Amino acid sequence: MRALLIISAVTLLAMSARPADWTTFGHDPQRTGWAIEETAINRDNASAIVLKWKTKLPSESYSLSALTAPVVASGVSTIHGVRTVVYVAGIGGTVFALDSETGEQLWTRTLKYRIQPGKGGFQGSFLCPNGITATPVIDKSTQILYLIGAEGALYGLDLGSGAIRYGPVQFVASYAKAWSLNLVNGVIYTALSQGCGAGLSGFYGIDVRDRHHPVVHQLLLSNSDTAGIWGRGGPVIGDNNRVYGSTADGHFDPSAGDYSNTVISASLPNLDLLDYYLPLNWDYLRKKDLDLGSASPVYFGWKNRRLLATGTKESIVSLLDAESLGGADHHTALFASPQLGNEKGVCCEGLGIWGGLSTAGDTQGQTWLYVPMGGPPASTAPKFPLTNGDNPHGSIMAFKVVADPDTQNPQLEPAWISGDFDIPDPPIIANGVLFALATGENAVQRGGEKNRFLNTHPAVLRALDAATGKELFNSKDAIATWVHFSGLALANGQVYVVDHDSNVYAFGLPK
């Protein structure tokens, strides 16, 4: 595990010598979104970024789902030699490996299913799309790509050939909705939500170190389809042997094992419940469907302390002590922002904080927190010293993590707000440049699922100065269609994007 993210310029130079991989959603187990090894792209040359290639994959979308967020591994031995390889999985069950230089398909692997999905609950809808939903994770030490098939089995595929080297081993319920896989010390973790496939919400872990003796652990957080952990990053893992997640609407009753609208921490690897944070207005959040589950928290170090930052549909960001989430009463955050967006307090129209938060450090030792906001800022939002245009459809809000002069506890100091983003996905950061995707999706759930395909717009990738929010690059019309619940990847000077038409894009510096 990486140590606390208290980074000096010397440390940054040392870490830049590491291979530039993107092995999991959000880059690392903490889901920071910070490509700390990146050296090629910087503030001075980001304006020169171009579309390097676009590859259309033979993978049909289902409802709102198409491809998982990309993951990337360098130094992979393939039949074409040693390559940097980009991996995505299609909702229909096919995994694709692409050459990072050309976009050429190096191999594919289609998983075979023998069980048909049931008819209950949300099954077959955009909430339970009956396919691969969890972003895979790469284990460089064994050269294996791990993923969960639609039947709930864990597969391990060889990075270079796609051959099955692990499993399939039943991990979660068939046709459950699993979220981005995480890997720490030989154990794969995921989280379930929405009760898909009758899989109960909670954390799930499987020890893969002995392929003939898999050991599965579970921490169930609900007795029904509530309390799902459905932030884009799934399980968030700190360097303190704890896993974290924010849960969705439902009942809160610890005596019955129901932990809705909370931030949860559990032990590794056994997944014993350790702690939780419950906002005082949790019942209001439940009634208005403004739950914490919409965004993954992010774990980071600050002044020798371990912190967790969380966001909600309500648009409040909280800083929590990662060792004692809500204090002695489980209700006390170290810091809570004013309402930053979603002024009407409604769901679900793409307003508020969705997907996840991101963090990075700079060469001056300053820790930053970046928040993707759907819709315009609220009138209660703080004034940002730097603004970069109107933002009626969404924005990236940037804060410095600083010490409260009285308590020395962390607090957020507004730094800048971006121009308009049409429903932003979680940003990623590399070498002083922030990349974020305006997804262009129609997030209004009123009127039924079919209306989600109306009034969409092609996604747009933008690069911003991570210290000011000034736009450095805009992909304009390079991306063909919108995308739902995805994420970016960055490795070796290239940013990877997927869209709803199952295209994969690579943006980078020209040679």
C-alpha positions as CSV (number, residue, x, y, z in Angstrom):
1,M,0.0,0.0,0.0
2,R,1.1,3.5,-0.7
3,A,2.0,5.7,2.2
4,L,0.0,8.7,3.2
5,L,-0.1,11.3,0.4
6,I,2.0,13.9,2.0
7,I,4.2,14.7,-1.0
8,S,7.3,16.8,-1.4
9,A,9.0,17.7,-4.6
10,V,11.7,15.2,-4.0
11,T,9.1,12.4,-3.4
12,L,7.3,13.4,-6.6
13,L,10.5,13.0,-8.6
14,A,11.2,9.6,-7.1
15,M,7.7,8.4,-7.8
16,S,7.8,9.6,-11.4
17,A,10.3,6.8,-12.1
18,R,7.6,4.2,-11.5
19,P,5.9,2.5,-14.4
20,A,2.9,4.6,-15.5
21,D,0.0,2.1,-15.1
22,W,-3.6,2.7,-14.4
23,T,-4.6,-0.6,-12.8
24,T,-7.9,0.2,-11.1
25,F,-10.7,2.8,-11.2
26,G,-9.3,6.1,-9.9
27,H,-5.7,4.9,-10.3
28,D,-5.1,3.5,-6.8
29,P,-6.9,1.7,-4.0
30,Q,-7.7,5.1,-2.4
31,R,-9.5,6.2,-5.6
32,T,-7.6,9.5,-5.6
33,G,-7.7,9.9,-9.4
34,W,-4.1,11.2,-9.2
35,A,-1.7,9.8,-11.8
36,I,1.4,10.6,-9.7
37,E,3.8,8.9,-12.1
38,E,2.9,10.9,-15.1
39,T,5.6,13.2,-16.6
40,A,4.8,13.6,-20.3
41,I,1.7,15.9,-20.1
42,N,2.0,19.2,-18.2
43,R,0.5,22.7,-18.1
44,D,2.9,23.9,-20.8
45,N,2.1,21.3,-23.5
46,A,-1.5,20.2,-22.7
47,S,-2.9,22.5,-25.3
48,A,-1.2,20.4,-28.0
49,I,-3.1,17.2,-27.1
50,V,-4.7,15.5,-30.1
51,L,-6.9,12.5,-30.7
52,K,-4.4,9.7,-31.3
53,W,-6.8,7.0,-32.2
54,K,-10.4,5.8,-32.0
55,T,-11.5,2.2,-32.0
56,K,-15.0,0.9,-32.5
57,L,-15.5,-2.3,-30.6
58,P,-18.0,-5.1,-31.5
59,S,-19.8,-4.7,-28.3
60,E,-23.5,-3.7,-28.1
61,S,-24.7,-1.5,-25.4
62,Y,-27.6,-2.5,-23.1
63,S,-29.8,0.3,-21.9
64,L,-27.5,3.0,-20.5
65,S,-24.5,0.6,-20.1
66,A,-21.8,0.0,-22.7
67,L,-18.1,-0.4,-21.7
68,T,-16.4,-0.3,-18.3
69,A,-13.9,2.5,-17.5
70,P,-10.5,1.6,-19.0
71,V,-7.5,0.2,-17.1
72,V,-4.0,0.2,-18.4
73,A,-0.8,-1.9,-17.9
74,S,2.6,-1.3,-19.4
75,G,5.3,-3.9,-20.2
76,V,2.9,-6.6,-21.2
77,S,4.2,-9.5,-23.3
78,T,1.9,-10.2,-26.2
79,I,2.1,-12.0,-29.5
80,H,3.1,-8.6,-31.0
81,G,5.9,-8.0,-28.5
82,V,6.0,-6.0,-25.3
83,R,3.2,-3.5,-25.3
84,T,1.3,-1.1,-23.1
85,V,-2.3,-2.4,-23.2
86,V,-5.7,-0.9,-22.5
87,Y,-8.5,-3.1,-21.2
88,V,-12.2,-2.6,-21.2
89,A,-15.1,-5.0,-20.7
90,G,-18.5,-4.8,-22.5
91,I,-21.8,-5.1,-20.8
92,G,-22.5,-8.1,-23.0
93,G,-19.7,-10.2,-21.6
94,T,-16.6,-9.6,-23.9
95,V,-13.3,-8.3,-22.6
96,F,-11.1,-6.4,-25.0
97,A,-7.3,-5.7,-24.9
98,L,-6.1,-2.9,-27.1
99,D,-2.6,-1.7,-28.1
100,S,-2.1,1.7,-26.5
101,E,-0.1,3.0,-29.5
102,T,-2.6,2.1,-32.3
103,G,-5.9,1.0,-30.7
104,E,-5.5,-2.4,-32.5
105,Q,-7.3,-5.3,-30.8
106,L,-4.7,-7.6,-29.3
107,W,-7.1,-10.1,-28.0
108,T,-10.7,-10.6,-26.9
109,R,-12.3,-13.0,-24.4
110,T,-16.1,-13.6,-24.4
111,L,-17.4,-15.2,-21.2
112,K,-19.9,-18.0,-21.5
113,Y,-23.0,-17.9,-19.3
114,R,-25.2,-20.9,-18.3
115,I,-27.6,-19.1,-16.0
116,Q,-30.4,-16.8,-17.1
117,P,-31.3,-13.7,-15.2
118,G,-34.4,-13.6,-13.0
119,K,-37.4,-11.4,-13.4
120,G,-37.6,-9.7,-10.0
121,G,-37.1,-6.2,-8.9
122,F,-35.2,-3.9,-11.2
123,Q,-33.8,-6.8,-13.3
124,G,-33.3,-6.0,-16.9
125,S,-33.6,-2.2,-16.4
126,F,-30.8,0.4,-16.4
127,L,-30.4,-0.2,-12.6
128,C,-29.8,-4.0,-13.1
129,P,-28.5,-4.4,-16.7
130,N,-27.6,-8.1,-16.5
131,G,-24.0,-7.8,-17.6
132,I,-20.5,-6.8,-16.6
133,T,-20.8,-3.6,-14.5
134,A,-17.6,-3.6,-12.4
135,T,-14.5,-2.0,-13.8
136,P,-11.8,-4.7,-13.8
137,V,-8.6,-4.5,-11.8
138,I,-5.0,-5.4,-12.9
139,D,-2.6,-7.4,-10.8
140,K,0.8,-6.6,-12.3
141,S,2.6,-9.0,-9.9
142,T,0.9,-12.0,-11.5
143,Q,0.1,-10.4,-14.9
144,I,-3.7,-11.1,-14.4
145,L,-6.8,-9.0,-15.2
146,Y,-9.6,-9.8,-12.7
147,L,-13.2,-9.2,-13.5
148,I,-16.7,-10.3,-12.5
149,G,-18.9,-11.9,-15.2
150,A,-22.6,-11.4,-15.3
151,E,-23.1,-14.7,-13.5
152,G,-21.3,-13.3,-10.5
153,A,-18.1,-15.5,-11.0
154,L,-14.6,-14.0,-10.7
155,Y,-12.3,-14.6,-13.7
156,G,-8.6,-13.9,-13.9
157,L,-7.4,-13.4,-17.5
158,D,-3.8,-13.3,-18.6
159,L,-2.8,-9.8,-19.5
160,G,-0.9,-10.8,-22.6
161,S,-3.2,-13.4,-24.1
162,G,-6.6,-13.3,-22.4
163,A,-6.3,-17.0,-21.4
164,I,-8.3,-17.8,-18.2
165,R,-5.8,-18.3,-15.4
166,Y,-8.1,-18.0,-12.5
167,G,-11.6,-19.3,-11.9
168,P,-14.3,-18.9,-12.7
169,V,-15.1,-18.9,-9.0
170,Q,-18.5,-17.8,-7.7
171,F,-18.0,-14.5,-5.9
172,V,-21.3,-12.6,-5.8
173,A,-24.9,-13.3,-6.7
174,S,-25.6,-14.0,-10.4
175,Y,-26.6,-10.8,-12.2
176,A,-25.8,-8.7,-9.2
177,K,-24.7,-5.1,-9.8
178,A,-21.1,-5.0,-8.7
179,W,-18.9,-1.9,-8.7
180,S,-15.2,-1.3,-9.5
181,L,-12.9,-4.0,-8.2
182,N,-10.1,-3.1,-5.9
183,L,-7.0,-5.3,-5.1
184,V,-4.9,-5.2,-1.9
185,N,-2.6,-7.9,-0.6
186,G,-3.9,-10.6,-2.8
187,V,-7.6,-10.0,-2.0
188,I,-10.1,-8.6,-4.6
189,Y,-12.9,-6.4,-3.2
190,T,-16.2,-5.1,-4.7
191,A,-19.5,-3.7,-3.5
192,L,-23.1,-4.4,-4.5
193,S,-26.1,-2.2,-4.8
194,Q,-29.8,-2.1,-5.9
195,G,-30.5,-5.7,-4.9
196,C,-29.8,-6.9,-8.5
197,G,-29.9,-10.7,-8.7
198,A,-31.1,-10.7,-5.1
199,G,-27.6,-9.8,-4.0
200,L,-27.6,-7.9,-0.8
201,S,-25.8,-4.6,-0.5
202,G,-22.4,-4.5,1.1
203,F,-18.7,-5.2,0.8
204,Y,-17.5,-8.5,-0.7
205,G,-13.9,-9.8,-0.7
206,I,-12.2,-12.9,-2.2
207,D,-8.6,-14.1,-1.5
208,V,-7.1,-15.1,-4.8
209,R,-3.7,-16.1,-3.7
210,D,-4.5,-19.8,-3.8
211,R,-6.6,-20.5,-6.9
212,H,-7.7,-23.8,-5.5
213,H,-8.7,-22.4,-2.1
214,P,-10.6,-19.2,-2.6
215,V,-11.8,-17.6,0.6
216,V,-14.8,-15.2,0.4
217,H,-15.8,-12.6,3.1
218,Q,-18.9,-10.5,3.1
219,L,-20.2,-7.5,5.1
220,L,-23.9,-7.1,4.4
221,L,-25.3,-3.7,5.1
222,S,-29.0,-4.2,4.4
223,N,-31.8,-6.8,4.5
224,S,-33.4,-5.7,1.3
225,D,-32.3,-3.8,-1.9
226,T,-31.4,-0.6,0.1
227,A,-28.0,0.7,1.4
228,G,-26.2,0.1,-1.8
229,I,-22.6,1.3,-2.2
230,W,-22.9,2.6,-5.8
231,G,-20.3,5.4,-6.1
232,R,-18.3,4.8,-9.2
233,G,-15.2,3.7,-7.2
234,G,-16.8,0.8,-5.3
235,P,-14.7,-0.1,-2.3
236,V,-12.2,2.6,-1.2
237,I,-9.2,1.2,0.6
238,G,-6.8,3.1,2.9
239,D,-3.3,2.4,4.0
240,N,-4.7,1.6,7.4
241,N,-6.2,-1.9,6.7
242,R,-9.7,-0.4,6.3
243,V,-12.2,-0.3,3.4
244,Y,-14.7,2.5,3.1
245,G,-17.9,3.2,1.2
246,S,-20.9,5.5,1.2
247,T,-24.4,3.9,1.2
248,A,-27.7,4.8,-0.4
249,D,-31.2,5.4,0.8
250,G,-33.1,3.1,3.1
251,H,-33.6,2.4,6.8
252,F,-30.9,3.0,9.4
253,D,-31.2,0.4,12.2
254,P,-27.9,-1.0,13.4
255,S,-29.7,-3.6,15.6
256,A,-31.2,-5.0,12.4
257,G,-28.1,-4.7,10.3
258,D,-29.4,-1.8,8.2
259,Y,-26.8,1.0,7.5
260,S,-28.4,3.3,4.9
261,N,-27.2,6.9,4.4
262,T,-23.9,6.3,6.2
263,V,-20.2,6.2,5.5
264,I,-19.0,2.8,6.5
265,S,-15.5,1.4,7.4
266,A,-14.6,-2.3,7.7
267,S,-11.5,-4.3,8.5
268,L,-9.3,-6.0,5.9
269,P,-9.5,-8.7,4.9
270,N,-12.3,-10.1,7.1
271,L,-14.7,-7.2,6.5
272,D,-15.7,-6.8,10.1
273,L,-17.7,-3.6,10.7
274,L,-15.5,-1.1,12.5
275,D,-17.2,2.4,12.3
276,Y,-19.7,4.6,10.6
277,Y,-20.7,8.2,10.1
278,L,-24.4,9.1,9.9
279,P,-25.4,12.6,9.0
280,L,-27.9,14.1,11.5
281,N,-30.3,14.8,8.7
282,W,-30.2,11.3,7.4
283,D,-34.0,10.9,7.5
284,Y,-34.5,14.0,5.4
285,L,-31.9,12.6,2.9
286,R,-33.9,9.3,2.8
287,K,-37.2,11.0,2.2
288,K,-35.8,13.3,-0.6
289,D,-33.6,10.6,-2.2
290,L,-30.5,12.7,-1.6
291,D,-28.3,9.9,-0.3
292,L,-24.6,9.5,0.2
293,G,-24.4,6.5,-2.2
294,S,-24.1,8.7,-5.3
295,A,-20.4,9.4,-5.0
296,S,-17.5,7.3,-3.8
297,P,-15.4,8.9,-1.0
298,V,-11.7,9.5,-1.4
299,Y,-9.0,8.6,1.1
300,F,-5.9,10.7,1.6
301,G,-3.3,11.9,4.0
302,W,-2.9,15.4,5.3
303,K,-0.5,16.7,8.0
304,N,0.1,13.2,9.3
305,R,-3.6,12.5,9.5
306,R,-5.8,10.1,7.6
307,L,-8.8,11.7,6.1
308,L,-11.9,10.7,4.1
309,A,-13.8,13.2,1.9
310,T,-17.4,12.4,1.0
311,G,-20.0,14.0,-1.2
312,T,-23.8,13.6,-1.6
313,K,-26.6,14.3,-4.0
314,E,-27.5,17.0,-1.5
315,S,-24.2,18.6,-2.6
316,I,-22.5,18.8,0.8
317,V,-18.9,17.7,1.1
318,S,-17.7,16.4,4.5
319,L,-14.2,15.7,5.8
320,L,-14.0,12.8,8.2
321,D,-11.3,11.3,10.4
322,A,-10.6,8.0,8.7
323,E,-9.8,6.4,12.1
324,S,-13.0,7.6,13.7
325,L,-15.5,8.5,11.0
326,G,-18.2,10.3,13.0
327,G,-16.5,10.8,16.3
328,A,-17.8,9.3,19.5
329,D,-21.5,10.0,18.5
330,H,-21.1,8.8,14.9
331,H,-22.6,12.1,13.7
332,T,-19.6,14.6,13.9
333,A,-17.6,15.4,10.8
334,L,-14.3,17.3,11.1
335,F,-15.7,19.7,8.5
336,A,-18.9,20.0,6.5
337,S,-19.3,22.4,3.6
338,P,-22.3,24.6,2.9
339,Q,-24.6,23.3,0.2
340,L,-22.6,23.6,-3.0
341,G,-25.2,22.8,-5.6
342,N,-28.7,21.2,-6.1
343,E,-30.3,24.2,-4.5
344,K,-33.8,22.8,-5.1
345,G,-32.9,19.6,-3.2
346,V,-34.4,17.3,-5.8
347,C,-33.5,13.9,-7.3
348,C,-32.9,12.7,-9.9
349,E,-32.0,15.2,-12.6
350,G,-28.3,15.1,-12.7
351,L,-27.9,17.6,-9.9
352,G,-25.5,17.3,-7.0
353,I,-22.3,15.2,-6.6
354,W,-22.2,11.9,-8.5
355,G,-19.4,9.4,-9.2
356,G,-16.7,10.3,-6.8
357,L,-14.3,12.9,-5.4
358,S,-10.7,13.3,-6.4
359,T,-7.5,14.6,-4.7
360,A,-3.9,15.4,-5.5
361,G,-0.9,17.2,-4.1
362,D,1.3,19.8,-5.7
363,T,5.0,20.4,-5.6
364,Q,4.5,23.1,-2.9
365,G,3.0,20.4,-0.6
366,Q,-0.6,21.7,-0.9
367,T,-3.4,19.1,-0.9
368,W,-6.3,19.7,-3.2
369,L,-9.8,18.3,-3.4
370,Y,-11.8,18.3,-6.6
371,V,-15.6,17.9,-6.7
372,P,-17.7,17.1,-9.9
373,M,-20.9,19.1,-9.5
374,G,-24.0,18.5,-11.6
375,G,-26.1,21.6,-12.3
376,P,-25.3,25.2,-11.3
377,P,-23.8,26.2,-8.0
378,A,-26.2,26.9,-5.1
379,S,-26.6,30.4,-3.8
380,T,-25.2,29.0,-0.5
381,A,-22.0,27.9,-2.2
382,P,-18.9,29.9,-1.3
383,K,-17.4,32.5,-3.6
384,F,-14.5,31.1,-5.6
385,P,-11.5,33.4,-6.0
386,L,-11.1,32.2,-9.6
387,T,-14.0,31.6,-11.9
388,N,-13.8,30.4,-15.5
389,G,-17.2,31.2,-17.0
390,D,-20.9,30.3,-16.4
391,N,-21.7,26.7,-15.4
392,P,-25.5,26.1,-15.7
393,H,-25.1,22.3,-16.4
394,G,-22.3,21.4,-14.1
395,S,-18.7,22.2,-13.1
396,I,-15.6,21.1,-11.4
397,M,-15.1,22.8,-8.0
398,A,-11.6,22.9,-6.6
399,F,-10.7,23.4,-2.9
400,K,-7.5,23.5,-0.9
401,V,-7.4,21.4,2.3
402,V,-6.1,23.8,5.0
403,A,-6.0,23.9,8.8
404,D,-8.7,25.7,10.8
405,P,-6.8,28.4,12.7
406,D,-8.6,27.6,15.9
407,T,-8.9,23.8,16.0
408,Q,-6.2,22.9,13.5
409,N,-8.7,20.5,12.0
410,P,-8.9,20.3,8.2
411,Q,-11.3,22.5,6.3
412,L,-11.9,23.3,2.7
413,E,-10.8,26.7,1.2
414,P,-12.5,27.5,-2.1
415,A,-9.9,27.9,-4.9
416,W,-11.6,27.9,-8.3
417,I,-14.6,26.8,-10.2
418,S,-14.5,25.7,-13.9
419,G,-16.7,26.8,-16.8
420,D,-19.7,24.7,-17.9
421,F,-19.6,20.9,-17.8
422,D,-22.5,18.9,-19.2
423,I,-22.9,16.4,-16.3
424,P,-19.2,15.9,-15.3
425,D,-17.6,12.5,-14.4
426,P,-15.0,12.3,-11.6
427,P,-11.8,14.2,-12.7
428,I,-8.3,12.8,-12.8
429,I,-5.1,14.7,-12.2
430,A,-1.6,14.4,-13.6
431,N,1.4,16.7,-13.2
432,G,-0.6,19.8,-12.5
433,V,-3.3,19.1,-15.2
434,L,-6.8,18.1,-14.4
435,F,-8.8,16.1,-16.9
436,A,-12.6,15.8,-16.7
437,L,-15.3,14.5,-19.0
438,A,-18.5,16.3,-19.7
439,T,-20.6,13.2,-20.3
440,G,-23.5,14.7,-22.2
441,E,-26.0,12.2,-20.8
442,N,-29.6,12.9,-20.0
443,A,-29.7,12.2,-16.3
444,V,-33.4,13.1,-15.8
445,Q,-35.1,9.9,-14.5
446,R,-38.7,11.3,-14.8
447,G,-40.6,9.9,-17.7
448,G,-39.0,6.5,-17.8
449,E,-35.9,4.9,-19.0
450,K,-36.6,5.5,-22.7
451,N,-36.4,9.2,-22.2
452,R,-32.8,8.9,-21.1
453,F,-31.8,8.5,-24.7
454,L,-33.4,11.8,-25.7
455,N,-31.6,15.1,-25.6
456,T,-28.1,13.7,-25.1
457,H,-25.0,15.4,-26.3
458,P,-21.6,14.0,-27.4
459,A,-19.1,13.8,-24.5
460,V,-16.3,16.3,-24.3
461,L,-12.9,15.8,-22.7
462,R,-11.3,18.9,-21.2
463,A,-8.0,19.6,-19.6
464,L,-7.8,22.3,-17.0
465,D,-4.9,23.9,-15.1
466,A,-5.3,22.1,-11.7
467,A,-4.3,25.2,-9.8
468,T,-6.6,27.7,-11.6
469,G,-9.2,25.9,-13.6
470,K,-8.1,27.6,-16.8
471,E,-9.0,25.5,-19.8
472,L,-5.9,24.0,-21.6
473,F,-7.5,21.6,-24.0
474,N,-11.0,20.8,-25.3
475,S,-11.7,17.7,-27.5
476,K,-14.7,19.5,-29.1
477,D,-16.5,17.1,-31.5
478,A,-13.9,14.2,-31.4
479,I,-16.2,12.0,-29.2
480,A,-19.2,10.6,-31.1
481,T,-21.7,10.0,-28.3
482,W,-22.5,10.5,-24.6
483,V,-21.6,8.1,-21.8
484,H,-23.2,7.0,-18.6
485,F,-21.3,6.2,-15.3
486,S,-17.9,5.8,-16.7
487,G,-14.4,7.1,-15.9
488,L,-11.1,8.2,-17.4
489,A,-7.7,6.5,-17.4
490,L,-4.3,8.0,-17.9
491,A,-0.9,6.3,-18.5
492,N,2.3,7.2,-20.4
493,G,1.0,10.5,-21.7
494,Q,-2.4,9.3,-23.0
495,V,-5.9,9.7,-21.7
496,Y,-8.5,7.0,-22.4
497,V,-12.2,7.6,-22.8
498,V,-15.2,5.4,-23.7
499,D,-18.6,6.3,-25.0
500,H,-22.1,4.7,-25.3
501,D,-21.4,3.5,-28.8
502,S,-18.6,1.3,-27.5
503,N,-15.8,3.5,-29.0
504,V,-12.5,3.7,-27.1
505,Y,-10.5,6.9,-27.6
506,A,-6.9,7.8,-26.8
507,F,-5.9,11.4,-26.5
508,G,-2.2,12.4,-26.1
509,L,0.6,14.6,-27.3
510,P,1.6,14.3,-31.0
511,K,4.9,12.6,-31.8
